[in-house]
Each structure stands twice: as structure tokens, then as C-alpha cells.
Amino acid sequence: MSKPTTTQPRAKARRASPSPRSSAAPVAATDLPDAGFQYSRGQFQALVEAALSHAKKLGATDAGADASEGSGLSVSVRKGELENVERNRDKSLGVTVYLGHRRGNASTSDFSLAAVRQTVQAAFDIARFTAEDPFASLPEPEDVATEWPELDLFHPWALSSEEALALALRCENAAFATSKQITNSEGAGVSAQQSHFFSAHMRGGRFDVAGGLPGVFSGGYASSRHSLSVAPIAGKGAKMQRDHWYSSMRDAADLASPEAVGRYAAERALARLNGRKLDTTQCPVLFESTLAAGLLGGFVQAVSGGAQYRKTTFLLDSLGKQVFPRHIDVLEDPHVVKGKGSSPFDDEGVRTQARKVVSAGRVKGYFLSSYSARKLGMKTTGNAGGSHNLTLTSRQTQPGDDLPEMLRKLGTGLFVTELMGQGVNGVTGDYSRGASGYWVENGVIAYPVEEITIAGNLKDMLKGIEAVGADAYNYGAKTVGSILINRMKVAGN
């Protein structure tokens, strides 16, 4: 099986132009008629200004307001028939009011002036009766983004329901055409989504939604996300097996073709036929690249600011410590052009920048918002809202370390292609998930396996990474190849 090709951005491939965009510059794309938006950036600026003005009138020392809108189309089919057509449109105005170090939040989907004032009043009242928190305040002025690069995140897809239906049918039909053993389908779907927002701060009674005041944030941008997916079923009766595949991009032109997605999903389902159970054992485990991002996600959660200051993590106080083998690096790059995890600033308006999170296996930085950074006595890392375009690599990986080569490195053991359940304890690191995949002998797949459980501890699993494949796959904001772990428990018969 060969995965469908896309022009998916890689973390090191295309970074934004170094020429900055001022926070005051308009995002003209939000006014394009094919974007499907009802509100322009100018209207959002007026809403935010009205909210901040009212907060100042009420006596707030600081405040923040965020206006956003999203719209999209989702179409699904099953066995050649239209199953669902859904158009979504949502909007929101969020307001945060500070009275010293007391904070109140409120939101509304009503953009009338009366509703805006009521929302600000609600946030103000909450702040009045909230206990003082010395760490609650706007980001430090020196951390606020004032200029940023163009990241090419907005590509609206002017897709009609009929066109989306045709694409979904092509995808599902390609799955059925792959083999007569594809007997059923859980359906195929097409989704086109776009959104935009504008946010601004008031600091010490001063604000300027047009931008320009030092240390006072003002800015916003538009973004899009489109996808195509299918889940075919192979076999009949008790021996049926299902699998799925998808393609997701900011630009619909970068999506894999419907035929490629459908065919590959069918090949995955067919390969799982005649699965067996395993006897309980301990062995090396190779995580397919599509699943390896989950291991990276477990690490991110463990070194997030919230987990650290609450002391609810198996990697407590891990800064500067050896968490991975020495051949592992983790890079964060928020400025990848068209990147699904790209952002010029975080949810607080703090500037983002590329950095090494892990170098030679040692943790070089946590994922911190302004609040969690203050709680820990550190500086924000621009991660309010999450991580940005993480890439896990091994210094030992060679260009030829594709999946067949990774199977050879595995030797005899388990190749996992699907995980089930949420059996991960972030406090202890205990890991137990239902799994299916393939038993590998002497570097070659011997037969599919099902109804097994793999178990270990994430702390040991991260340290036990023996190899990372060159078969890098992008899953949302994370890019990583297949990961080989030296030993895990496999529970079967």
C-alpha cells in the first residue's frame, strides 16, 4: 500500500517570508464574497472597540475582546446515497474584564450594541465578585506581538452542495472499485470550513483597535481547513473489517484526489482481513506514523504549563532533564506557510517563534501561557491555545528509513495501525490502549492481528524510542514518522 500523495507542508520546508505584517494591516481576504462570511474585519473592529469602550466606562483597569465568525459546508454519503448536508455558521464575541487581579469572562452570539454592553457588564460583575488572583492579567507588554509574517492560512473553498456530493461519491466509489471484497461502507465525507477573528486589548484604560500603541495588542486573521474522508468495510459477517483514510489541508488544491483517498482506505481495510489474536507477550512495538503523533501529544500534555503548576504530570520538573534518548529532537515552528498549526501570535496576542522544545533528548522548554508562566516563575512561550507545528525527529534517521525499512528494524514484534480507547493516565504515565495491526516476523508482515491491548508507561516509552522513520506524516499540528519502541506488554489470549 502506498499513501496518497499531497503537497502537505513540512515543518522545515516552507517558512514565512521574513518581511513582517503590521498588526494594523487589514486582512482583505475576510471581505471576499466567496469566503461565505457575513461580517468584515471593519465590523469586528467596531464590535471590539464598543466592548472595550464600555469596559473602560464601567471602570475596568484592563480588558480584552475577541470577535469571531466561522462558516462551512459538510456533505456525507453512504453506499452511493446522500446521507447528510450540513451548513454551519457561528459567531461569538468574548470579553475579559480585569479589576486589578480579579478577572471575569462573558460571551455572546448577539452582536447588537445592547447585547455587547450586557456582555461587558456580565464580565465586569463576575470580576467584582471573583477572588483576587495575583497571576491573572494581560500578557506582559514586551511579549505582545506588534508585527508578524504572512502565513498564507486562508483559502476559502467556494464549494456547492452538489460539487461536494460528487467528490464524496468519487471517493466512496473508488473504495468499492478497489476490490469485490469491499462489501460495505461507513460513508465518505467532504468538509469545507473557514473562519476569521479580530482581537484587541485595553491596558490601563488605553486601547487602539487600529494598532500602534506599544504593548497593547490588536490584530486578527482568517484561516481555512478542508477535508475529504472515507471508511470502507471489507469482508462479510463476523469477519468484516473496517478502516479509513482522509486528507486535510488549508488549501483544497493541496488535498489528495478522492480516488487516491478511497483506494488507499480500501487497501487498508482489505489488509486487515483474517485477523488473529496474539498470545500475551512482551515485544518491540512499531507505531505507524499516523499514530505516532499521539505519543508526541502525550509528551506535550505532560510538559504543558497547567500540568506542571498543578503537579498533575508524570514529567514534573522535567526542564533540562533527559526524557527521550539522545538522538531525539522536537522542534516547534509556528511560521510554516500553510501549516495546520501555524499562527503569528497565540490566543493572548503573544508573539510566536520557532524554538527547540527537545534537544538531544533533553527538555529545553515547556508549553506556557502568560498565566501558567507566572505560576511557574517563567516567561510565556506563546502557547496559549496549544502547540504550533511540532516535528519530532531522530538524528539517526536516514532518507531510506521508509516503512519497509522500519519493519526490518522491528524484526519480530507488533506493528500497530489502530488504537482504541483513552487509556492514558497523564499523572502517572500509565498507558493501556486497545489495538490492532500486524504481527511481524524477521522484518516482514506475517498476518494481521486484532482484539489485543498494548500497555506500558509513557515515561519508559519515550525513553525507549529506538528509531523514527523517514515516513513523516502530518497529523494536525504534529509531524512525525513511524516510531519504534524497544518493548511493551501485549495482552491477547
C-alpha positions as CSV (number, residue, x, y, z in Angstrom):
1,M,0.0,0.0,0.0
2,S,1.3,3.5,-0.8
3,K,-0.3,6.5,0.8
4,P,-2.0,9.1,-1.4
5,T,0.4,12.0,-2.2
6,T,-0.4,15.5,-1.2
7,T,1.5,18.7,-1.2
8,Q,1.3,18.7,2.6
9,P,3.6,21.3,4.2
10,R,6.6,20.1,6.2
11,A,7.9,21.8,9.2
12,K,11.2,22.7,7.7
13,A,10.1,23.1,4.1
14,R,8.4,26.5,3.8
15,R,8.7,29.2,6.4
16,A,7.0,32.5,6.1
17,S,8.7,35.4,4.5
18,P,10.8,37.4,6.9
19,S,9.0,40.6,5.9
20,P,6.6,41.4,8.8
21,R,3.0,42.5,8.6
22,S,1.9,45.2,10.9
23,S,-0.9,44.4,13.3
24,A,-2.8,47.4,11.9
25,A,-2.8,46.0,8.3
26,P,-6.2,44.8,7.1
27,V,-6.9,41.2,6.2
28,A,-8.7,41.9,2.9
29,A,-9.5,38.2,2.5
30,T,-12.2,38.4,5.1
31,D,-14.1,40.7,2.8
32,L,-14.1,38.4,-0.2
33,P,-17.6,37.3,-1.3
34,D,-16.6,33.7,-1.8
35,A,-15.4,33.4,1.9
36,G,-19.0,33.0,3.0
37,F,-18.6,35.5,5.8
38,Q,-21.4,37.9,7.0
39,Y,-19.0,40.3,8.8
40,S,-16.0,42.2,7.7
41,R,-12.9,42.9,9.7
42,G,-14.0,46.5,9.9
43,Q,-17.3,45.4,11.6
44,F,-15.3,43.2,14.0
45,Q,-13.1,46.1,14.9
46,A,-16.1,48.3,15.6
47,L,-17.6,45.5,17.9
48,V,-14.4,45.1,19.8
49,E,-14.0,48.8,20.2
50,A,-17.5,49.1,21.5
51,A,-16.8,46.4,24.1
52,L,-13.5,47.9,25.3
53,S,-15.1,51.4,25.5
54,H,-17.8,50.1,27.7
55,A,-15.4,48.2,29.9
56,K,-13.4,51.4,30.3
57,K,-16.6,53.3,31.2
58,L,-17.5,50.8,33.8
59,G,-14.1,51.2,35.5
60,A,-12.1,48.2,34.3
61,T,-8.4,48.6,34.6
62,D,-7.6,46.2,31.7
63,A,-9.7,44.2,29.3
64,G,-9.7,42.1,26.2
65,A,-12.3,41.4,23.5
66,D,-12.4,38.9,20.7
67,A,-15.0,38.8,17.8
68,S,-15.0,35.7,15.6
69,E,-17.1,34.1,12.9
70,G,-17.0,30.7,11.2
71,S,-18.9,29.1,8.3
72,G,-18.7,25.9,6.3
73,L,-20.3,23.1,4.5
74,S,-20.2,19.3,5.3
75,V,-21.6,16.6,3.0
76,S,-21.6,12.9,3.6
77,V,-22.7,9.9,1.6
78,R,-23.1,6.2,2.3
79,K,-23.3,3.3,-0.2
80,G,-23.8,5.8,-3.1
81,E,-26.6,7.7,-1.5
82,L,-26.7,11.2,0.0
83,E,-26.8,10.9,3.8
84,N,-26.3,14.4,5.2
85,V,-25.9,18.0,4.1
86,E,-25.0,20.5,6.8
87,R,-24.2,24.2,6.5
88,N,-22.8,25.7,9.7
89,R,-22.4,29.3,10.7
90,D,-21.5,30.6,14.1
91,K,-20.3,33.8,15.6
92,S,-19.1,34.9,19.0
93,L,-17.9,37.9,21.0
94,G,-15.8,37.1,24.0
95,V,-15.0,39.7,26.7
96,T,-12.5,39.5,29.6
97,V,-12.5,42.3,32.2
98,Y,-9.8,42.9,34.8
99,L,-10.3,44.8,38.1
100,G,-6.8,44.7,39.3
101,H,-6.0,41.0,39.5
102,R,-9.7,40.0,39.6
103,R,-10.9,38.6,36.3
104,G,-14.3,38.0,34.7
105,N,-15.3,36.4,31.4
106,A,-18.5,36.5,29.4
107,S,-19.5,35.9,25.8
108,T,-22.5,36.3,23.4
109,S,-23.5,35.4,19.9
110,D,-25.7,38.6,19.7
111,F,-23.8,41.4,18.1
112,S,-26.3,44.2,18.9
113,L,-24.9,47.1,20.8
114,A,-27.2,46.4,23.7
115,A,-26.0,42.8,23.9
116,V,-22.4,43.9,23.7
117,R,-22.9,46.2,26.7
118,Q,-24.7,43.5,28.6
119,T,-21.9,41.0,28.0
120,V,-19.3,43.5,29.2
121,Q,-21.4,44.2,32.3
122,A,-21.7,40.5,33.0
123,A,-17.9,40.1,32.7
124,F,-17.4,43.2,35.0
125,D,-19.8,41.8,37.6
126,I,-18.1,38.4,37.6
127,A,-14.8,40.1,38.2
128,R,-16.2,42.1,41.1
129,F,-17.1,39.0,43.0
130,T,-14.1,36.8,42.0
131,A,-11.3,36.2,44.4
132,E,-8.1,38.1,43.5
133,D,-5.5,36.0,41.6
134,P,-2.1,37.7,41.5
135,F,-1.2,35.8,38.3
136,A,-4.3,36.9,36.4
137,S,-3.6,39.8,34.0
138,L,-2.9,40.6,30.4
139,P,0.4,39.4,28.9
140,E,3.4,41.4,29.7
141,P,3.7,44.4,27.3
142,E,7.1,43.2,25.9
143,D,5.6,39.9,24.9
144,V,2.8,41.3,22.8
145,A,3.0,40.8,19.1
146,T,3.2,44.0,17.1
147,E,4.2,42.6,13.7
148,W,4.1,39.2,12.1
149,P,4.7,37.4,8.8
150,E,2.0,36.4,6.2
151,L,1.5,32.7,6.7
152,D,-1.0,32.0,3.8
153,L,-3.6,30.3,6.1
154,F,-6.8,31.4,4.3
155,H,-8.0,29.6,1.2
156,P,-11.8,29.7,1.0
157,W,-13.4,26.9,-1.0
158,A,-16.4,28.0,-3.0
159,L,-17.9,24.6,-3.0
160,S,-21.6,23.9,-3.7
161,S,-23.5,21.0,-2.1
162,E,-23.7,19.3,-5.5
163,E,-19.9,19.6,-6.0
164,A,-19.2,18.3,-2.5
165,L,-21.6,15.4,-3.1
166,A,-19.8,14.5,-6.3
167,L,-16.4,14.5,-4.6
168,A,-17.7,12.3,-1.7
169,L,-19.2,9.8,-4.2
170,R,-16.0,9.6,-6.2
171,C,-14.1,8.8,-3.0
172,E,-16.5,6.1,-1.9
173,N,-16.8,4.7,-5.4
174,A,-13.0,4.4,-5.7
175,A,-13.0,2.4,-2.4
176,F,-15.7,0.0,-3.8
177,A,-13.9,-0.4,-7.1
178,T,-10.7,-1.5,-5.4
179,S,-11.9,-5.0,-4.7
180,K,-15.1,-7.1,-4.7
181,Q,-14.2,-7.8,-1.1
182,I,-15.1,-4.2,-0.2
183,T,-18.7,-5.0,0.7
184,N,-19.9,-2.1,2.7
185,S,-19.1,1.5,3.8
186,E,-19.5,3.7,6.9
187,G,-19.6,6.6,4.4
188,A,-17.5,9.3,2.8
189,G,-17.5,13.0,3.6
190,V,-16.3,16.3,2.3
191,S,-15.9,19.4,4.6
192,A,-15.1,23.0,3.7
193,Q,-14.6,25.3,6.7
194,Q,-13.3,28.9,7.1
195,S,-13.2,31.4,9.9
196,H,-11.8,34.8,10.9
197,F,-11.5,36.8,14.0
198,F,-10.3,40.1,15.4
199,S,-9.0,40.7,19.0
200,A,-7.7,43.7,20.9
201,H,-6.7,44.6,24.5
202,M,-7.2,47.6,26.7
203,R,-4.3,48.3,29.0
204,G,-4.6,50.9,31.7
205,G,-7.6,52.4,30.0
206,R,-5.8,52.7,26.7
207,F,-6.7,50.9,23.5
208,D,-6.4,51.3,19.8
209,V,-8.1,48.7,17.5
210,A,-6.2,50.2,14.5
211,G,-2.9,49.2,16.3
212,G,0.1,51.2,17.1
213,L,0.1,51.6,20.9
214,P,3.2,49.9,22.4
215,G,2.4,46.8,24.5
216,V,-1.3,46.9,23.6
217,F,-2.4,44.1,21.3
218,S,-4.6,44.5,18.3
219,G,-4.9,42.0,15.4
220,G,-6.6,39.1,13.7
221,Y,-6.6,36.9,10.6
222,A,-8.6,34.5,8.6
223,S,-8.0,30.8,8.2
224,S,-9.5,27.7,6.5
225,R,-9.5,23.9,6.8
226,H,-10.8,21.4,4.3
227,S,-11.0,17.7,4.3
228,L,-12.0,14.5,2.4
229,S,-12.5,11.1,4.1
230,V,-13.9,7.6,3.7
231,A,-14.4,4.5,5.8
232,P,-14.9,1.3,3.8
233,I,-15.7,-2.2,5.1
234,A,-14.1,-5.4,3.8
235,G,-15.4,-8.9,4.1
236,K,-18.7,-10.3,5.3
237,G,-20.4,-11.4,8.6
238,A,-18.2,-11.8,11.7
239,K,-15.0,-11.5,9.6
240,M,-15.8,-7.9,8.4
241,Q,-13.0,-5.3,8.9
242,R,-13.1,-1.6,8.5
243,D,-10.5,1.1,8.1
244,H,-10.4,4.7,6.9
245,W,-8.3,7.4,5.4
246,Y,-8.6,11.1,4.9
247,S,-6.8,14.2,3.5
248,S,-7.0,17.5,5.4
249,M,-5.5,20.8,4.2
250,R,-5.9,24.6,4.5
251,D,-6.0,24.8,0.7
252,A,-8.4,22.5,-1.2
253,A,-5.9,22.4,-4.1
254,D,-3.5,20.5,-1.8
255,L,-5.9,17.7,-0.9
256,A,-5.2,14.2,-2.2
257,S,-7.6,13.2,-5.0
258,P,-10.8,11.4,-4.0
259,E,-9.8,8.3,-5.9
260,A,-6.4,8.1,-4.1
261,V,-8.1,8.5,-0.7
262,G,-10.8,5.9,-1.5
263,R,-8.3,3.4,-2.9
264,Y,-5.9,3.6,0.0
265,A,-8.7,3.4,2.6
266,A,-9.9,0.2,0.8
267,E,-6.4,-1.3,0.7
268,R,-6.1,-0.7,4.5
269,A,-9.4,-2.4,5.2
270,L,-8.5,-5.4,2.9
271,A,-5.1,-5.9,4.6
272,R,-6.9,-6.4,7.9
273,L,-9.0,-9.4,6.8
274,N,-8.4,-12.7,8.6
275,G,-7.0,-11.1,11.7
276,R,-5.9,-13.2,14.6
277,K,-5.4,-12.8,18.3
278,L,-2.0,-13.0,19.9
279,D,-0.8,-14.8,23.0
280,T,0.1,-12.4,25.8
281,T,3.8,-11.4,25.4
282,Q,6.4,-8.6,25.6
283,C,7.9,-7.4,22.4
284,P,9.1,-4.4,20.4
285,V,6.2,-2.2,19.0
286,L,6.3,-0.1,15.9
287,F,3.7,2.7,15.9
288,E,2.5,3.7,12.4
289,S,3.3,7.3,11.6
290,T,-0.4,8.2,11.8
291,L,-0.5,7.1,15.4
292,A,3.0,8.3,16.5
293,A,1.7,11.8,16.8
294,G,-0.3,10.6,19.8
295,L,2.9,9.8,21.6
296,L,4.2,13.3,20.9
297,G,0.8,14.6,22.1
298,G,1.3,12.8,25.4
299,F,4.6,14.5,25.9
300,V,3.2,17.9,25.1
301,Q,0.4,17.5,27.7
302,A,2.9,16.4,30.3
303,V,5.2,19.4,29.8
304,S,2.3,22.0,29.5
305,G,2.2,24.8,32.0
306,G,-1.1,23.7,33.5
307,A,0.1,20.2,34.2
308,Q,3.3,21.5,35.7
309,Y,1.9,24.0,38.1
310,R,-0.9,21.7,39.2
311,K,1.7,18.9,39.6
312,T,-0.5,16.5,37.6
313,T,2.1,15.1,35.3
314,F,4.4,12.2,35.0
315,L,7.1,14.6,33.8
316,L,7.1,17.0,36.7
317,D,10.0,19.4,36.8
318,S,11.5,17.9,33.7
319,L,13.0,21.1,32.3
320,G,16.7,20.3,31.4
321,K,16.2,16.6,32.1
322,Q,16.7,13.6,29.8
323,V,13.2,12.5,28.7
324,F,14.0,11.0,25.3
325,P,17.1,9.1,24.0
326,R,19.9,11.4,22.9
327,H,19.1,11.0,19.2
328,I,15.6,12.7,19.6
329,D,14.8,16.3,18.8
330,V,11.5,18.2,18.9
331,L,11.1,21.5,17.0
332,E,8.2,23.9,17.2
333,D,7.8,26.2,14.2
334,P,4.7,28.4,14.3
335,H,5.5,30.1,11.0
336,V,5.3,27.3,8.4
337,V,3.5,28.6,5.4
338,K,0.0,26.9,5.1
339,G,0.9,24.9,8.2
340,K,-2.2,23.5,10.1
341,G,-0.6,24.5,13.4
342,S,0.7,27.9,12.2
343,S,-0.1,31.1,14.0
344,P,1.6,34.5,14.0
345,F,0.6,35.0,17.7
346,D,-1.1,32.9,20.4
347,D,-4.6,33.2,21.8
348,E,-3.4,36.0,24.1
349,G,-1.7,38.1,21.4
350,V,1.8,37.0,22.4
351,R,4.3,36.6,19.6
352,T,5.2,33.1,18.5
353,Q,8.6,32.0,17.4
354,A,10.5,28.8,16.3
355,R,12.3,27.0,19.1
356,K,13.7,23.6,20.1
357,V,11.5,22.0,22.7
358,V,13.7,19.0,23.0
359,S,17.4,18.8,22.0
360,A,19.4,15.6,22.2
361,G,16.6,14.1,24.3
362,R,16.6,16.9,26.9
363,V,13.6,19.1,27.6
364,K,14.5,22.7,26.7
365,G,11.1,24.3,27.2
366,Y,7.6,23.9,28.4
367,F,4.4,25.0,26.7
368,L,3.4,28.1,28.6
369,S,0.7,30.8,28.5
370,S,1.2,34.0,30.4
371,Y,-0.8,32.7,33.3
372,S,1.0,29.3,33.6
373,A,4.4,31.0,33.1
374,R,3.7,33.4,36.0
375,K,2.6,30.5,38.2
376,L,5.9,28.8,37.5
377,G,8.1,31.9,37.7
378,M,8.9,31.7,34.0
379,K,8.3,33.5,30.7
380,T,5.4,32.7,28.4
381,T,6.4,30.6,25.3
382,G,3.5,31.9,23.2
383,N,1.5,28.7,23.6
384,A,-1.8,30.0,25.0
385,G,-4.2,27.8,23.0
386,G,-1.8,25.0,22.3
387,S,1.4,24.0,20.4
388,H,2.3,25.1,16.9
389,N,3.7,22.7,14.2
390,L,5.7,20.3,16.2
391,T,8.2,18.0,14.5
392,L,9.8,15.0,16.2
393,T,12.9,13.7,14.5
394,S,15.8,11.3,15.2
395,R,19.4,12.2,14.4
396,Q,19.8,8.5,13.4
397,T,17.1,8.6,10.7
398,Q,18.3,8.0,7.2
399,P,16.5,9.0,4.0
400,G,15.9,5.3,3.2
401,D,14.2,4.6,6.5
402,D,10.7,4.1,4.9
403,L,8.1,1.8,6.4
404,P,9.6,-1.4,4.9
405,E,12.9,-0.5,6.5
406,M,11.3,0.3,9.8
407,L,9.7,-3.1,9.7
408,R,13.1,-4.6,9.2
409,K,14.3,-2.6,12.2
410,L,11.4,-4.0,14.2
411,G,12.4,-7.5,13.3
412,T,9.9,-9.6,15.2
413,G,7.2,-7.8,17.1
414,L,4.0,-5.8,16.7
415,F,3.2,-3.2,14.1
416,V,0.3,-1.1,15.4
417,T,-2.0,0.7,12.9
418,E,-5.1,1.4,15.1
419,L,-5.6,2.4,18.7
420,M,-8.9,2.4,20.7
421,G,-9.9,3.9,24.0
422,Q,-8.4,6.6,26.1
423,G,-6.4,4.6,28.5
424,V,-3.6,7.1,29.2
425,N,-3.1,8.5,32.7
426,G,-1.4,11.9,32.4
427,V,-0.5,11.9,36.1
428,T,1.3,8.5,36.3
429,G,2.1,8.0,32.6
430,D,0.4,4.6,32.7
431,Y,-0.6,3.6,29.1
432,S,-3.1,0.9,28.1
433,R,-4.9,1.0,24.8
434,G,-6.9,-1.4,22.7
435,A,-5.0,-2.0,19.4
436,S,-4.9,-3.8,16.1
437,G,-2.3,-4.1,13.4
438,Y,0.1,-6.8,12.2
439,W,2.5,-9.3,13.6
440,V,5.9,-9.0,12.0
441,E,8.5,-11.8,11.8
442,N,12.0,-11.3,10.6
443,G,11.1,-7.8,9.3
444,V,8.1,-9.0,7.2
445,I,4.4,-8.7,8.0
446,A,3.2,-12.2,8.8
447,Y,-0.5,-11.7,9.5
448,P,-3.0,-9.1,10.8
449,V,-3.9,-9.1,14.5
450,E,-6.9,-7.8,16.4
451,E,-8.5,-7.7,19.8
452,I,-5.3,-7.0,21.7
453,T,-4.2,-4.5,24.3
454,I,-0.8,-2.8,24.5
455,A,0.4,-1.4,27.8
456,G,3.4,0.4,29.3
457,N,4.3,3.7,30.8
458,L,4.8,6.8,28.7
459,K,7.9,7.7,30.6
460,D,9.5,4.4,29.7
461,M,8.0,4.5,26.2
462,L,9.6,7.9,25.4
463,K,12.9,6.8,26.7
464,G,12.6,3.5,24.8
465,I,12.3,5.1,21.3
466,E,14.9,3.2,19.2
467,A,14.1,4.7,15.8
468,V,12.0,7.2,14.0
469,G,11.1,6.6,10.3
470,A,11.6,8.9,7.4
471,D,7.9,8.2,6.5
472,A,6.9,11.5,8.2
473,Y,3.2,12.2,8.4
474,N,1.4,15.4,9.4
475,Y,-1.4,15.0,11.9
476,G,-2.8,18.4,12.7
477,A,-0.1,20.4,14.4
478,K,2.3,17.4,14.7
479,T,4.6,15.8,12.2
480,V,6.4,12.6,12.9
481,G,7.4,9.3,11.2
482,S,6.7,5.8,12.5
483,I,8.2,5.2,16.0
484,L,9.8,2.1,17.1
485,I,9.7,1.4,20.9
486,N,12.0,-1.2,22.3
487,R,9.5,-3.1,24.5
488,M,5.8,-3.1,25.5
489,K,3.4,-5.6,27.0
490,V,0.9,-7.0,24.6
491,A,-2.2,-8.7,26.1
492,G,-4.1,-11.2,23.9
493,N,-5.3,-14.7,24.6
